[in-house]
Amino acid sequence: MSDDIQMNRRNFLASIGLAPLALAQTPRPNIVILLADDLGWADPGFHGSEIRTPSLDRLAAQSLEIRRFYSCPVCSPTRSALMTGRVPMRLGTGYTVIRPWEEFGISTQEHFMPETFQAAGYETAMAGKWHLGHSRKAYLPGARGFKHSYGHVNGAIDYNTHIRDGGLDWHRNGARLEEPGYSTDLIGAEAVRRIKQRDKSKPLFLYVPFNAPHSPLQAPDAVAARYASIKDGKRRMFAAMVDVMDTNIGRILDALDQEGIAGNTIVFFFSDNGGPTDFGARNTPLRGAKASTWEGGLRVPALLRWTGRIKPGKTSQVGAAIDLFPTLAAAAGIKPGNKLPLDGMNLWPMLSTGKTVPREDLFFSVESGNVYRLALHHGPWKLVREIAVDGSRDQSHLFRIEEDPNETNDVAAAHPAVVKDLNQRLDRWRKLSPANGMRHSGRPPAGWKPPAQYTEAAASGG
């Protein structure tokens, strides 16, 4: 973080007299994190989509929308950043996702957000997609701070059979679970169950990472029929999958109302990356898509609701998935229990007052199409860099991102010193990757066979 940004933050915090939220005389808030999988910038109704999202639209009307909120270009990096508050490059997830045949998992030396909330007296639960390691029991949610866990540990499962590459991927608390139903509906039902059956003597920390609307493109026929007017078959199916997710978000929000706890519950909704346009998503007017470091791959819909504490509206405060751990802990008046330093920024003072402060550098990376795709947000600048894996190409693009959010005017040629400085920062950041850091692996190794059930196999893996 630059000295100027540090000074600005200190002066701002001092001016509003805000330490982490003082809650000594009030109950700690419940926390509900709702995570969409592959939802594009232009896919929710509150961004003008033709997809019906009344629940998200209602939530948006009640929330602070963070208009410059960033995830990573693909799934596992975002989830690792969310859970640890640390940049994926440090974690070995800087470039790709964890495939079913990978032994990799987030190091057990890393401290996860639910561990902090559990230690502070919260009941912790998750329902949905994990994707942070499945080869060992120590990588599963039950070993990372969740008292209750349900769903699947890989990505891209079949929505109806819950199979991934021939192995059953559905569990409750790590135990094999054979259960009929469409996965989005099952995840929503489990989240409602956890709200209604919670230990009412404790606040609740609930993480709901939907697998929708990620491929495979599968939706109930009756819902798909609502979008018969959409001629593009992929877009039509994608729309139906978003519709089902929205219905289940509505059920979760209704459960908070029915239990009388909505007023003291922080709800945070966002997407794990930009939308995959080749599977029907839309990021208009942003450039690019999932698995790129253009804004369309990174900038995602994000909503924060805490009725009576957060004023609905919009903010231009820059935030990212790595910020949620320190931010939510501060909102709850809890000190994070990490020993390794957090990379995320505590946004609570800004989000709770409507003020904004400069954000320190934000780095992004992914490996796709035999290219390392990198980006750096630095003050008013954004650098996008593409390096061929074989070293045959190294190209940089520069944008004044606040003035040009759609990345239409590349000013790299006019500012060579800025390009050089930002590339040097990127080079230093890439060196954070550990020796066992993952690289893209689109196909299983020869001889790999899926386990009959993934979490059962993890139990035998230690």
C-alpha positions in Angstrom: 0.0 0.0 0.0 1.4 3.4 -0.9 2.2 6.0 1.8 -0.4 8.4 0.3 -3.2 5.8 0.5 -2.2 4.8 4.1 -2.4 8.5 5.1 -5.7 9.0 3.4 -7.2 6.0 5.2 -5.8 7.0 8.6 -7.2 10.5 8.2 -10.5 9.3 7.0 -11.0 6.8 9.9 -9.9 9.4 12.4 -12.3 12.0 11.0 -15.3 9.7 11.4 -14.1 8.3 14.7 -14.7 4.7 13.5 -13.0 1.7 15.0 -14.4 -1.8 14.2 -18.1 -1.6 15.0 -18.8 -1.2 18.6 -21.3 -3.9 19.5 -20.7 -4.4 23.2 -24.3 -3.6 24.1 -26.0 -5.1 21.0 -26.2 -8.6 19.7 -23.7 -9.5 17.0 -25.3 -9.6 13.6 -26.0 -12.8 11.7 -24.0 -13.1 8.5 -25.3 -14.5 5.3 -23.1 -14.7 2.2 -24.9 -15.5 -1.1 -22.5 -16.4 -3.9 -23.6 -16.9 -7.5 -21.5 -19.0 -9.8 -20.7 -17.4 -13.2 -23.4 -14.6 -13.0 -22.5 -11.9 -15.5 -22.6 -8.1 -14.9 -25.7 -7.7 -17.1 -27.6 -10.9 -15.9 -29.6 -9.7 -12.9 -32.8 -7.7 -13.4 -31.4 -4.7 -11.5 -28.8 -4.3 -14.2 -31.5 -4.3 -16.9 -31.5 -8.0 -17.8 -34.5 -9.8 -19.4 -34.0 -12.5 -16.9 -36.6 -12.4 -14.1 -34.8 -11.8 -10.8 -37.5 -10.4 -8.4 -35.7 -11.5 -5.3 -32.4 -10.0 -6.3 -34.1 -6.9 -7.5 -35.8 -6.6 -4.1 -32.5 -7.2 -2.3 -30.9 -4.5 -4.5 -33.5 -2.0 -3.6 -32.8 -2.6 0.1 -29.0 -2.7 -0.3 -25.9 -0.7 -0.9 -24.7 -1.7 -4.4 -20.9 -1.7 -4.6 -20.5 -0.7 -8.3 -16.8 -1.5 -8.4 -16.5 -4.9 -6.7 -14.0 -7.4 -8.1 -13.8 -11.1 -8.0 -11.1 -13.2 -9.7 -11.4 -14.4 -13.3 -12.4 -18.0 -12.3 -13.9 -19.8 -9.4 -11.4 -21.4 -7.0 -9.2 -18.2 -6.8 -12.2 -16.1 -5.7 -13.4 -18.7 -3.1 -9.9 -19.0 -1.7 -9.6 -15.2 -1.4 -13.0 -14.9 0.2 -12.3 -17.6 2.8 -8.8 -16.4 3.7 -8.6 -12.7 3.0 -5.4 -13.4 1.2 -4.5 -13.1 -2.5 -4.8 -16.3 -4.5 -1.3 -16.0 -5.8 0.0 -16.7 -2.3 -2.3 -19.6 -1.9 -1.3 -21.5 -5.1 -4.7 -20.7 -6.8 -3.5 -17.7 -8.8 -4.0 -19.2 -12.2 -6.7 -21.8 -12.3 -9.4 -23.9 -10.5 -9.1 -27.2 -8.6 -10.1 -30.0 -10.9 -11.5 -33.3 -9.7 -8.2 -35.1 -10.4 -6.1 -32.6 -8.5 -4.6 -33.5 -5.1 -4.2 -29.8 -4.4 -6.0 -28.0 -1.5 -5.7 -24.7 0.3 -2.8 -25.2 2.8 -4.0 -26.1 6.3 -1.7 -23.3 7.6 -4.2 -20.9 6.2 -6.9 -19.5 8.5 -10.5 -19.5 7.1 -13.1 -16.8 7.9 -15.6 -19.2 9.5 -12.9 -20.3 12.0 -12.8 -16.7 13.2 -16.6 -16.5 13.5 -16.9 -19.9 15.1 -14.3 -18.9 17.7 -16.4 -15.8 18.4 -19.4 -17.9 19.3 -21.2 -18.1 15.9 -22.9 -21.2 14.6 -21.3 -21.7 11.2 -22.9 -23.4 8.2 -22.5 -23.7 4.5 -24.7 -25.1 1.7 -23.4 -25.3 -1.8 -20.2 -25.5 -3.8 -16.8 -25.7 -2.0 -14.1 -26.0 -4.7 -11.2 -25.4 -2.3 -9.8 -28.9 -2.2 -11.3 -32.4 -1.8 -8.4 -34.9 -1.8 -8.0 -34.9 2.0 -10.4 -34.6 4.8 -8.3 -31.7 6.1 -9.3 -29.7 3.0 -13.1 -30.1 3.4 -15.4 -27.5 5.0 -15.8 -29.4 8.3 -12.1 -28.9 8.9 -12.1 -25.3 7.9 -14.5 -23.8 10.5 -18.0 -25.0 9.3 -20.0 -26.9 11.9 -22.5 -27.8 9.2 -21.7 -28.4 5.6 -23.7 -29.6 2.7 -23.4 -29.8 -1.1 -20.6 -30.6 -3.4 -16.8 -30.2 -3.3 -16.1 -29.9 -7.1 -17.4 -27.5 -9.7 -19.6 -28.4 -12.7 -21.6 -31.2 -11.2 -24.7 -32.5 -13.0 -27.6 -30.6 -11.5 -29.9 -33.6 -11.2 -27.6 -36.6 -10.6 -24.9 -34.7 -8.6 -22.2 -36.6 -10.6 -18.9 -35.1 -11.6 -16.8 -37.1 -14.1 -18.3 -40.4 -13.0 -18.2 -39.8 -9.2 -21.0 -38.8 -6.8 -20.3 -35.4 -5.4 -23.0 -34.7 -2.8 -22.6 -34.8 0.9 -23.8 -33.7 4.3 -21.0 -33.0 6.8 -18.6 -34.9 4.7 -20.7 -38.1 4.6 -22.0 -39.5 1.3 -25.5 -38.3 0.5 -27.8 -39.8 -2.2 -30.6 -37.3 -2.6 -32.9 -36.7 -5.5 -33.5 -33.1 -6.7 -32.2 -30.2 -8.7 -29.1 -29.0 -6.9 -30.0 -25.3 -6.8 -33.3 -26.1 -5.1 -31.6 -28.5 -2.7 -29.0 -25.9 -1.8 -31.7 -23.3 -1.2 -33.7 -25.7 0.9 -30.7 -26.5 3.1 -29.9 -22.8 3.6 -33.5 -22.3 4.8 -33.2 -25.3 7.1 -30.1 -24.0 8.7 -31.8 -20.6 9.3 -34.9 -22.2 10.9 -33.1 -24.9 12.8 -30.2 -22.7 14.0 -29.1 -22.5 17.6 -31.0 -19.4 18.6 -28.6 -18.7 21.5 -25.9 -17.9 18.9 -25.6 -15.7 15.9 -25.4 -17.5 12.6 -22.7 -17.4 9.9 -24.2 -18.9 6.8 -22.3 -19.3 3.5 -24.5 -20.2 0.5 -22.3 -20.7 -2.6 -24.8 -21.7 -5.4 -23.5 -23.7 -8.3 -25.9 -21.8 -10.5 -25.8 -20.6 -13.2 -22.5 -22.4 -14.0 -22.5 -25.1 -16.7 -23.7 -27.7 -17.5 -26.7 -25.8 -18.8 -29.5 -27.7 -17.1 -32.8 -26.2 -15.9 -36.3 -27.5 -15.1 -38.4 -27.6 -18.3 -41.2 -25.5 -16.7 -38.7 -22.7 -15.9 -37.0 -22.9 -19.3 -40.4 -22.5 -20.9 -40.8 -19.0 -19.4 -37.9 -17.9 -21.7 -39.2 -19.3 -24.9 -38.9 -15.9 -26.5 -35.1 -16.0 -26.2 -33.9 -17.6 -29.4 -30.4 -18.3 -28.3 -30.7 -21.8 -26.7 -27.7 -21.3 -24.4 -29.0 -17.9 -23.2 -32.5 -19.4 -22.7 -31.2 -22.2 -20.5 -28.8 -19.9 -18.7 -31.7 -17.5 -18.0 -33.8 -20.3 -16.5 -30.9 -21.3 -14.2 -30.6 -17.8 -13.0 -34.3 -17.7 -12.4 -34.2 -20.8 -10.2 -31.3 -19.4 -8.2 -33.3 -16.2 -7.7 -36.3 -18.1 -6.5 -34.1 -19.8 -3.9 -32.5 -16.5 -2.8 -36.0 -15.3 -2.2 -36.8 -18.3 0.0 -33.6 -17.6 2.0 -34.6 -13.9 2.5 -38.1 -14.9 3.4 -36.8 -17.3 6.0 -34.9 -14.5 7.6 -38.1 -12.4 7.7 -40.1 -15.3 9.1 -37.6 -15.9 11.9 -37.6 -12.3 12.8 -33.9 -11.9 12.3 -33.7 -10.0 9.0 -33.1 -6.7 10.8 -30.0 -7.9 12.5 -28.6 -9.9 9.6 -25.9 -8.7 7.2 -26.6 -10.1 3.7 -23.8 -9.9 1.1 -24.5 -11.1 -2.5 -22.0 -11.3 -5.3 -20.7 -13.5 -8.2 -17.5 -15.5 -8.1 -16.4 -14.1 -11.5 -17.7 -12.5 -14.7 -20.1 -14.3 -16.9 -19.0 -16.9 -19.5 -20.5 -15.4 -22.7 -20.0 -18.7 -24.5 -22.4 -20.3 -22.1 -25.1 -17.6 -22.4 -24.0 -15.0 -19.8 -23.9 -11.3 -20.5 -21.4 -8.7 -19.2 -22.6 -5.7 -21.3 -21.3 -3.0 -21.5 -18.1 -4.4 -19.9 -15.4 -5.8 -22.1 -14.5 -9.5 -21.9 -15.8 -12.5 -20.0 -15.0 -15.2 -17.5 -11.3 -16.4 -17.7 -10.1 -13.0 -18.8 -8.8 -10.0 -16.9 -10.9 -7.5 -18.8 -13.6 -5.9 -16.6 -16.2 -8.3 -17.9 -14.2 -11.2 -16.3 -13.6 -9.4 -12.9 -16.2 -6.8 -12.1 -19.3 -8.4 -10.7 -22.7 -7.5 -9.2 -22.4 -7.0 -5.4 -25.0 -6.0 -2.8 -24.7 -5.4 0.9 -27.8 -5.2 3.1 -28.1 -4.5 6.8 -31.4 -2.9 7.4 -31.2 0.2 9.6 -27.4 0.2 9.5 -26.5 0.4 5.8 -28.2 3.1 3.8 -29.5 1.7 0.5 -28.0 3.2 -2.7 -24.8 2.9 -4.7 -21.2 3.4 -3.9 -18.1 3.8 -6.0 -15.8 2.4 -3.3 -13.5 -0.2 -4.9 -13.7 -3.5 -3.1 -12.8 -7.1 -3.8 -13.4 -10.7 -2.6 -10.3 -10.6 -0.5 -11.8 -7.7 1.5 -14.9 -9.6 2.8 -13.1 -11.4 5.7 -11.7 -8.3 7.4 -14.9 -6.2 6.5 -17.4 -8.7 7.9 -15.3 -9.3 11.0 -15.1 -5.6 11.6 -18.9 -5.2 11.1 -19.5 -7.9 13.8 -16.9 -6.4 16.1 -14.6 -9.4 15.9 -10.9 -9.6 15.6 -9.8 -11.9 12.8 -7.9 -14.9 14.1 -5.4 -15.2 11.4 -1.6 -15.5 12.1 -0.5 -14.9 8.5 -1.2 -11.3 7.3 -4.4 -10.5 5.6 -4.2 -8.9 2.1 -7.8 -7.7 2.2 -8.9 -4.2 3.2 -11.5 -3.5 5.9 -14.2 -1.7 3.9 -16.6 -1.4 6.8 -15.8 2.2 7.8 -16.5 3.3 4.2 -19.5 1.1 3.5 -21.2 2.0 6.8 -20.8 5.7 6.2 -21.1 6.1 2.5 -17.6 7.6 2.3 -14.9 6.3 -0.1 -11.1 6.1 0.2 -8.5 5.0 -2.3 -8.0 1.3 -2.7 -4.4 -0.1 -2.7 -3.3 -2.1 -5.7 -5.5 -5.0 -6.8 -3.9 -7.8 -8.8 -5.6 -10.4 -11.0 -4.5 -13.5 -12.9 -5.6 -16.5 -14.8 -4.2 -19.0 -17.3 -6.5 -19.7 -20.2 -6.0 -20.5 -23.9 -2.2 -21.0 -23.3 -1.9 -17.4 -22.2 -1.2 -15.9 -18.8 -3.8 -13.1 -18.4 -2.9 -10.5 -15.8 -4.3 -7.2 -14.6 -3.4 -4.6 -12.0 -5.7 -1.8 -10.7 -3.5 1.1 -9.5 -5.2 4.3 -8.6 -6.8 5.7 -11.8 -4.9 3.1 -13.9 -5.6 -0.4 -15.0 -3.0 -2.5 -16.8 -4.0 -5.6 -18.7 -1.2 -7.9 -19.7 -1.2 -11.1 -21.8 1.8 -13.4 -21.9 1.9 -16.5 -24.0 2.8 -19.5 -21.9 5.5 -20.4 -24.5 6.9 -16.8 -24.2 6.1 -15.9 -27.8 4.0 -12.9 -26.9 4.0 -10.3 -24.1 1.5 -7.5 -24.6 0.3 -4.7 -22.3 -2.8 -2.5 -22.4 -3.4 0.6 -20.2 -6.6 2.3 -19.4 -7.8 5.1 -17.2 -10.3 2.8 -15.7 -12.4 5.3 -13.7 -13.0 7.3 -16.9 -13.1 4.3 -19.2 -14.7 1.4 -17.4 -15.5 -0.4 -20.7 -11.8 -0.4 -21.7 -12.2 1.2 -25.1 -9.2 3.6 -25.2 -5.8 1.9 -24.8 -3.4 4.6 -23.7 -0.3 2.4 -23.2 1.6 4.1 -26.0 1.2 7.5 -24.4 2.3 6.4 -20.9 5.3 4.1 -21.3 6.6 5.0 -17.8 3.3 4.0 -16.2 3.3 0.7 -18.2 6.8 -0.1 -17.1 6.1 0.6 -13.4 2.9 -1.4 -13.4 4.5 -4.3 -15.1 7.3 -4.3 -12.6 4.7 -4.5 -9.8 3.0 -7.4 -11.6 6.3 -9.2 -11.9 7.0 -8.9 -8.2 3.5 -10.0 -7.3 3.7 -13.2 -9.5 6.8 -14.3 -7.4 4.4 -14.8 -4.5 3.2 -18.1 -6.1 4.4 -21.1 -4.1 6.4 -23.9 -5.7 3.3 -26.2 -5.6 1.1 -23.5 -7.1 -1.5 -24.8 -9.6 -1.4 -24.5 -13.3 -4.2 -25.1 -15.8 -5.0 -28.8 -16.3 -7.9 -29.3 -18.6 -7.7 -33.1 -18.8 -7.1 -35.8 -16.2 -3.8 -37.5 -16.2 -3.5 -40.9 -17.8 -5.0 -43.7 -15.6 -7.0 -41.3 -13.3 -10.3 -42.8 -12.2 -12.9 -40.8 -10.2 -13.8 -42.0 -6.8 -17.2 -43.5 -6.2 -17.9 -40.6 -3.9 -15.6 -37.6 -3.4 -15.8 -36.9 0.3 -15.6 -40.6 1.2 -12.3 -40.7 -0.8 -11.1 -37.6 1.1 -11.7 -39.4 4.4 -9.2 -42.0 3.3 -6.8 -39.3 2.2 -6.1 -37.9 5.6 
